């Protein structure tokens, strides 16, 4: 199979078999692109943060953390949450903007 066979639907209606110039130019606003990427990354980081918190609670309830470990873990999670809030504000996002629908598991936040 030739690459042109894969791209054929893209250049249908052109007189040559070469790749066609795009018929329309897509205008991309760099700020909205930056914001969308920021939202995606922060949503994923927020998901990992939530998973870390849940794991910490499980370990605490199981008694597998001593007082020093529990204190360090709590402090680290608190600083991480503060940094997430700071970055969310830098990107102009609300807490709801980072809410991820996990299907049958419900919403992230």
C-alpha positions as CSV (number, residue, x, y, z in Angstrom):
1,X,0.0,0.0,0.0
2,X,1.3,3.4,-1.0
3,X,1.0,6.5,1.3
4,X,-1.0,8.1,-1.5
5,X,-3.6,5.5,-1.1
6,X,-4.0,6.4,2.6
7,X,-4.2,10.1,1.7
8,X,-6.5,9.8,-1.2
9,X,-9.6,10.9,0.7
10,X,-7.8,14.1,1.6
11,X,-7.1,15.1,-1.9
12,X,-10.2,13.9,-3.6
13,X,-11.3,16.2,-6.4
14,X,-7.8,17.4,-7.3
15,X,-6.5,16.8,-10.7
16,X,-3.1,15.4,-9.6
17,X,-2.2,12.5,-7.4
18,X,0.1,14.8,-5.3
19,X,-0.9,16.1,-2.0
20,X,-3.2,19.0,-2.4
21,X,-3.0,22.3,-0.7
22,X,-5.5,22.7,2.1
23,X,-8.7,24.2,0.8
24,X,-9.3,26.2,3.9
25,X,-6.7,27.6,6.3
26,X,-7.4,26.8,9.9
27,X,-6.9,29.8,12.1
28,X,-5.4,28.8,15.4
29,X,-5.2,31.3,18.3
30,X,-2.0,30.6,20.2
31,X,-3.5,31.7,23.5
32,X,-6.5,29.3,23.2
33,X,-4.1,26.5,22.1
34,X,-1.9,27.2,25.1
35,X,-4.9,27.3,27.4
36,X,-6.3,24.1,26.0
37,X,-3.0,22.3,26.5
38,X,-2.7,23.8,30.0
39,X,-6.2,22.5,30.8
40,X,-5.4,19.0,29.6
41,X,-2.1,18.8,31.5
42,X,-3.5,20.2,34.7
43,X,-6.5,17.9,34.5
44,X,-4.1,14.9,34.2
45,X,-2.0,16.2,37.1
46,X,-5.2,16.7,39.2
47,X,-6.2,13.1,38.4
48,X,-2.8,11.8,39.6
49,X,-3.1,14.0,42.7
50,X,-6.5,12.6,43.5
51,X,-5.1,9.0,43.1
52,X,-2.2,9.8,45.4
53,X,-4.5,11.2,48.0
54,X,-6.7,8.1,47.9
55,X,-3.7,5.8,48.1
56,X,-2.4,7.9,51.1
57,X,-5.7,7.4,52.9
58,X,-5.7,3.7,52.2
59,X,-2.1,3.4,53.6
60,X,-3.1,5.5,56.6
61,X,-6.2,3.4,57.4
62,X,-4.1,0.2,57.0
63,X,-1.6,1.6,59.5
64,X,1.4,1.2,57.2
65,X,2.6,4.8,57.7
66,X,4.4,6.0,60.9
67,X,3.7,9.5,62.2
68,X,6.7,11.1,60.4
69,X,5.8,9.5,57.0
70,X,2.2,10.6,57.5
71,X,3.2,14.2,58.3
72,X,5.6,14.3,55.2
73,X,3.0,12.8,52.9
74,X,0.3,15.2,54.1
75,X,2.6,18.2,53.7
76,X,3.6,17.1,50.2
77,X,0.0,16.6,49.1
78,X,-1.0,20.0,50.5
79,X,1.9,21.8,48.7
80,X,0.9,19.9,45.5
81,X,-2.7,21.0,45.8
82,X,-1.6,24.6,46.4
83,X,0.6,24.5,43.3
84,X,-2.2,23.1,41.2
85,X,-4.5,25.9,42.3
86,X,-1.8,28.5,41.5
87,X,-1.2,27.0,38.0
88,X,-5.0,26.8,37.4
89,X,-5.2,30.6,38.1
90,X,-2.2,31.3,35.8
91,X,-4.1,29.6,33.0
92,X,-7.4,31.3,33.9
93,X,-9.2,28.1,34.7
94,X,-11.9,27.4,37.2
95,X,-11.9,24.3,39.4
96,X,-14.8,23.0,37.2
97,X,-12.5,23.3,34.1
98,X,-10.3,20.5,35.6
99,X,-13.3,18.2,36.4
100,X,-12.9,15.0,34.4
101,X,-15.9,12.8,33.7
102,X,-14.8,9.3,34.5
103,X,-17.9,7.6,33.2
104,X,-19.3,5.0,35.5
105,X,-16.9,6.2,38.3
106,X,-18.4,9.7,38.2
107,X,-16.7,13.1,38.1
108,X,-13.1,13.6,39.3
109,X,-13.9,16.4,41.7
